[in-house]
Amino acid sequence: MTPMEDLLRLVIDEGGSDLHLSVGAPPTVRLHGDLIKLDLPTLNSADTETLARSIASETHLQRVNEEGSVDFGFTFRESNRFRVSVYRQKGHLGLALRLVPGKLMTPEQIGLPAAVRELLHLPRGLVLVTGPTGSGKTTTLASMLDAINTQSKSHIITIEDPIEYFHDHRSGIINQREVGVDVPNFAEGLRRALRQDPDVILVGEMRDLETMETAITAAETGHLVFSTLHTTGAARTVDRIVDAFPVGQQEMIRTQLSTNLKAVISQILLPRLDGKGRVAAFEIMINTPSIAALIRDNKTFRISNDILTGSKYGMISLEASLVDLYLAGVISRDQVTAKAQDPQAALQLIGSQQPRKLR
């Protein structure tokens, strides 16, 4: 059996994003979005248990036995951070390890437009970064927080599960709290954060009604709040939040969101044509008086039209973002049609235009 240290070093050296260790398969690495099975022996139950014990504490393993899985972060060789999930499957241990990029990207490097960068200077409000698992939400949020930490004298508090990126104090100060270590859950961590004089709060994920309610209240009472949801698109994100509340509260929540939700940044990652990693495509919704009225009046199905016509406010549709990447020679035409919410609209945007030479 290959030692865990050698497997982790391979992920780092090859530019992989994830390592999967599962009984009945050899160690498997995700490289540029594709799973690659390594030319190594198939793992058995004893192998995955030994590999898990090499990085997990007894407390972590106890939680796996009691709850079925545990998530935690650990640092490998001082500078490489991994997010780890150890879980049971068919009575055996399985592991999924994600390499957290060692260097924070700037919002510009990620490709966030100027309108999104302006959100970092808001005195209060709720900003949501959404998308499927593995779409780069954590990286985008870490980049945005680093920019705030560097540019303003703010107190930033994060509640994460687990902590992935470690931030240093810069112009401001930043305190990072981990669910299950520093706080019992997101909702309680957020409630306690309100008593700790924060300017900016990051809630790693709005998983439940209580967390959503507290996050909206925090944004309403003078804090800039960032969080994530596993939704795609601004309209679905608003609907997901509203639908989480009892019917009797939904009108009030729509009113609160119409004034406190400042933006929804929905993103996906796609493989680059040149094979050099992946690139993000975005849908950006900035809350304008028109969109606020649509949220308040339960007409979220019209939000996409406002995004299409809202470029002067910094908004962009997913289709326009995909087409821009295609015409820049970064992604393939097939990726545009496969990932667009409205493939026909994307093809109309392309028209007869041809992509520029590959970069």
SULGIQUI-V214014 format. One record per residue. N is the residue number from 1. SS is DSSP state (alpha for helix, beta for strand, coil for the rest). NEAR is the number of other C-alpha atoms within 8 Angstrom. Layout:
n={N N}
ss={SS SS}
near={NEAR NEAR}
//
This chain:
n={1 2 3 4 5 6 7 8 9 10 11 12 13 14 15 16 17 18 19 20 21 22 23 24 25 26 27 28 29 30 31 32 33 34 35 36 37 38 39 40 41 42 43 44 45 46 47 48 49 50 51 52 53 54 55 56 57 58 59 60 61 62 63 64 65 66 67 68 69 70 71 72 73 74 75 76 77 78 79 80 81 82 83 84 85 86 87 88 89 90 91 92 93 94 95 96 97 98 99 100 101 102 103 104 105 106 107 108 109 110 111 112 113 114 115 116 117 118 119 120 121 122 123 124 125 126 127 128 129 130 131 132 133 134 135 136 137 138 139 140 141 142 143 144 145 146 147 148 149 150 151 152 153 154 155 156 157 158 159 160 161 162 163 164 165 166 167 168 169 170 171 172 173 174 175 176 177 178 179 180 181 182 183 184 185 186 187 188 189 190 191 192 193 194 195 196 197 198 199 200 201 202 203 204 205 206 207 208 209 210 211 212 213 214 215 216 217 218 219 220 221 222 223 224 225 226 227 228 229 230 231 232 233 234 235 236 237 238 239 240 241 242 243 244 245 246 247 248 249 250 251 252 253 254 255 256 257 258 259 260 261 262 263 264 265 266 267 268 269 270 271 272 273 274 275 276 277 278 279 280 281 282 283 284 285 286 287 288 289 290 291 292 293 294 295 296 297 298 299 300 301 302 303 304 305 306 307 308 309 310 311 312 313 314 315 316 317 318 319 320 321 322 323 324 325 326 327 328 329 330 331 332 333 334 335 336 337 338 339 340 341 342 343 344 345 346 347 348 349 350 351 352 353 354 355 356 357 358 359}
ss={coil coil coil alpha alpha alpha alpha alpha alpha alpha alpha alpha alpha alpha coil coil coil beta beta beta beta coil coil coil coil coil coil beta beta beta beta coil coil beta beta beta beta coil coil coil coil coil coil coil alpha alpha alpha alpha alpha alpha alpha alpha alpha coil coil coil coil alpha alpha alpha alpha alpha alpha alpha alpha alpha alpha coil beta beta beta beta beta beta beta beta coil coil coil beta beta beta beta beta beta beta beta beta beta coil coil beta beta beta beta beta beta beta beta beta coil coil coil coil coil coil alpha alpha alpha alpha coil coil coil alpha alpha alpha alpha alpha alpha coil coil coil coil coil beta beta beta beta beta beta coil coil coil coil coil coil alpha alpha alpha alpha alpha alpha alpha alpha alpha alpha alpha alpha alpha alpha alpha coil coil coil beta beta beta beta beta beta coil coil coil coil coil coil coil coil coil coil coil coil beta beta beta beta beta beta beta coil coil coil beta coil coil alpha alpha alpha alpha alpha alpha alpha alpha coil coil coil coil coil coil beta beta beta beta coil coil coil coil coil alpha alpha alpha alpha alpha alpha alpha alpha alpha alpha alpha alpha coil coil coil beta beta beta beta beta beta coil coil coil coil alpha alpha alpha alpha alpha alpha alpha alpha alpha alpha coil coil coil alpha alpha alpha alpha alpha alpha alpha alpha alpha alpha alpha alpha alpha alpha beta beta beta beta beta beta beta beta beta beta beta coil coil coil coil coil coil beta beta beta beta beta beta beta beta beta coil coil alpha alpha alpha alpha alpha alpha alpha alpha coil coil coil alpha alpha alpha alpha alpha alpha alpha alpha alpha coil coil alpha alpha alpha coil coil beta coil alpha alpha alpha alpha alpha alpha alpha alpha alpha alpha coil coil coil coil coil alpha alpha alpha alpha alpha alpha alpha coil coil coil alpha alpha alpha alpha alpha alpha alpha alpha coil coil coil coil coil coil coil coil coil}
near={5 6 7 8 6 8 9 9 8 8 14 9 7 7 7 13 12 12 15 11 13 13 13 7 10 14 13 12 14 12 12 11 8 6 8 8 9 8 5 7 6 9 14 9 9 6 9 16 10 8 10 11 9 7 7 9 7 6 7 9 11 8 11 13 8 6 7 9 11 12 10 10 11 9 9 8 5 5 7 11 14 13 14 12 11 13 11 11 7 4 5 10 14 13 14 11 11 10 13 11 7 7 4 9 9 9 12 8 7 9 7 9 8 7 9 10 11 8 8 9 7 8 8 12 14 15 13 11 15 16 14 9 6 6 10 11 12 6 9 11 10 10 12 12 8 10 11 12 16 9 7 8 8 12 12 14 13 12 15 15 10 10 11 10 7 5 6 6 8 7 10 13 12 12 8 9 13 12 14 8 7 7 11 9 8 15 9 9 13 13 9 8 11 9 7 6 7 13 11 12 14 12 15 11 9 12 7 7 9 7 12 11 8 11 12 12 8 12 14 11 7 10 14 15 15 13 13 12 12 8 11 11 11 14 10 9 13 10 9 9 9 10 9 8 10 7 7 5 8 11 9 7 10 13 10 11 12 13 8 12 12 11 11 16 13 14 15 11 11 11 12 11 10 7 8 8 7 11 8 12 12 13 15 16 11 10 11 6 6 8 11 12 9 12 14 12 7 7 9 10 6 8 12 10 7 10 13 10 6 10 9 5 7 12 14 14 12 12 13 10 12 13 12 8 11 13 12 12 13 12 13 9 7 6 9 15 11 7 7 11 6 7 12 7 8 15 9 7 8 10 6 4 6 6 8 7 6 8 6}
//
